[in-house]
Amino acid sequence: MPVAQLESRFWRVGHGRQIELGTRSVIMAIVNVTPDSFSDGGRYQTVDAAVTQGLKAASEGAAIIDVGGESTRPGADIVSPSEEQARVLPVIEALRGRTDALISIDTYRAETARLAVSVGAHIINDVFGLQKEPEIAGIAAETGAGLCLMHTGRDRDKLPDVVADQVLFLQRSLEIASAAGVLRDRIVLDPGFGFAKDTEENMELMARFSELHRLGLPLLAGTSRKRFVGAITGREAPDRDAGTAATSALLRLAGAVIFRVHDVAINRDALAIADAMLAARCSFERRDLA
C-alpha cells in the first residue's frame, strides 16, 4: 500500500466530533438489537444487554459502536419504522451518556436516522447508500452527522465487473450526498461485502480492493462472520471470527481504515500486527526515498 494511503485525515461526524483515520485501524463494533440477526440474533435484544455489549466493545478497543434494529441478512423480516426506533433509540441514548466512543445508527430509514442523531448518534450507516431513502442525505447535511455509504447488489442489476459496479453505485451515492450539501470529509465508503455477492465476487473484491481508492474517500470493510468466510473456512457463523480477523488484516494492507466487526478483541490484535507492518514498510520507503 502506498505511503500516501497512510496519511492522516479526519472524519468529521455529528455533535462536533471527529476521528482520525489513516495511521491506525479503527474498529466499529456491531450491536444488533434484533431477534434474528444471522450470528447473534436475540443476544442483545434488551436495552440493558445491548448497552452492556456496546460498553464491552468500547473497553476492548472499538472507537465506534454501530447500533442496528433490523437484520440485514437475506430473507430477514422487515420491521416497521416504529419498531426499529423502539429498539435502537433507548440504546443510543444510554450509550451516549456512558461512553466517549462514537455511536453509529445502522439504518436505511430517514426518520430513524433523524431521531437517532437527535438522541446522540454521530454517524448514519446506510446499507443502501442513500439510494432507498435519499432524504438521509439532507439529514446528514443539516445535522453534520458522518455518513457511511455502502454498496449493495440487492434490488438492482449489477455490472459484470465487481469494481466497475462499485464505482457506478457509489458515485451515484456521492452525487446524492453532494446535491444535499454533504461535505466529502463527512463520508466513508463501504463496498458491502456479502450484500448480493457470492463467494467468488467477495474474493475478487478483496483481491482488487485497492482499486477502490480511485473514489478518493476512506474505506470501511465489513466482512465479519459473512457467508463467504464460512464457505472458505467451513465454519458456522458464530465460529468465523478468526477467519474474519484474517480478512481484516489483509484488507488493512489493501488500504481499508475502518473495520465493522462482531468480535473486537481478535480483530484488534490482527489489525495491530497489520498496522505495525505498514508502519515499518512506510519507514523503510521513506528512508529509501531520502
C-alpha positions, -999 to +999 in steps of 0.1 A: +000+000+000+015+034-009+026+057+019+001+083+008-028+060+019-015+060+055-016+098+057-037+111+085-071+126+077-101+134+099-136+121+095-159+148+108-191+135+124-221+147+143-222+167+176-189+184+169-168+152+170-142+139+146-120+108+144-085+104+129-082+079+100-052+065+082-023+058+105-041+033+127-070+009+121-104+020+136-128-007+148-166-003+145-183-028+168-216-043+158-245-042+183-276-058+168-307-050+188-326-077+169-341-112+174-330-125+140-295-113+130-276-141+114-250-148+141-261-131+173-299-126+169-316-122+203-284-119+223-287-081+227-324-077+222-330-058+255-317-023+262-295-034+291-279-063+271-272-040+241-257-013+262-236-038+281-223-052+249-216-017+235-196-007+266-177-040+265-168-034+228-156+001+237-134-013+265-119-038+241-108-010+217-138-002+195-138+035+186-173+033+171-204+014+182-228+006+154-264+001+166-289-016+144-326-025+149-333-045+117-314-076+105-300-072+070-294-109+064-310-123+033-347-132+040-349-114+073-382-100+084-388-063+076-397-044+108-418-012+110-401+021+115-417+024+149-404-010+160-369-002+147-369+031+166-382+015+198-352-009+196-324+014+189-332+049+203-330+039+240-297+021+234-282+051+216-294+075+243-280+053+271-246+047+254-242+084+247-242+091+284-218+063+293-190+062+267-169+085+246-170+061+217-187+074+186-222+060+180-235+049+146-270+042+136-273+013+111-305+022+092-318+030+057-348+049+070-346+087+071-369+092+101-349+066+121-317+084+112-330+118+122-343+106+156-311+086+162-289+117+156-312+137+179-306+114+208-269+111+203-258+092+172-227+107+155-228+086+123-255+073+099-246+040+084-269+034+053-267-001+037-284+013+006-260+042+001-288+068+001-305+051-028-335+038-009-344+069+011-323+098-003-337+121+024-310+107+047-285+129+028-304+160+038-305+149+075-267+144+074-262+178+058-284+196+084-270+178+115-234+174+104-236+136+110-210+114+095-222+092+066-212+056+058-224+048+023-225+011+015-226-006-019-253-032-024-263-055-052-298-060-038-328-050-058-308-039-088-290-053-119-252-054-113-225-048-139-204-080-145-172-064-133-172-061-095-151-029-093-170-012-121-202-019-103-188-005-071-178+027-089-211+030-107-232+026-075-210+046-051-206+075-075-244+077-076-245+077-038-219+105-037-239+125-062-270+123-039-249+134-009-233+163-028-267+175-041-279+176-005-249+196+007-230+169+025-193+177+026-168+150+015-150+150+048-182+136+064-182+105+042-168+070+044-175+043+017-182+006+023-180-019-006-207-041+011-191-075+014-218-101+013-247-079+001-259-098-030-224-110-037-213-147-039-181-161-026-162-156-059-174-120-061-164-113-025-129-128-030-124-108-062-135-077-043-109-084-017-082-091-043-090-058-061-098-037-030-070-012-036-087-002-068-115+015-048-091+042-037-099+059-070-130+071-053-108+093-031-125+086+003-118+064+033-129+028+031-147+006+056-146-032+055-175-052+068-166-089+064-175-100+099-188-136+100-201-133+065-212-163+045-181-162+022-158-165+052-178-196+062-176-210+027-138-208+028-132-219+064-160-244+067-172-226+099-207-217+110-214-180+117-205-179+154-171-195+147-159-172+119-141-146+140-106-160+133-114-160+095-128-125+099-096-113+115-076-127+086-097-107+062-094-076+083-056-078+083-055-084+045-079-056+038-059-033+061-028-040+039-050-030+009-060+003+024-091-002+045-092+021+076-124+011+094-134-024+103-170-033+113-168-065+134-186-086+160-156-097+180-135-066+188-106-083+206-095-108+179-097-082+152-079-056+173-049-079+177-048-089+140-051-052+130-023-042+154+000-065+136-011-051+102-006-016+114+028-023+127+039-039+094+025-009+075+044+015+097+076-005+092+071-005+055+064+033+054+096+039+074+116+018+050+101+035+019+108+070+034+144+060+041+147+047+006+134+079-009+156+101+012 
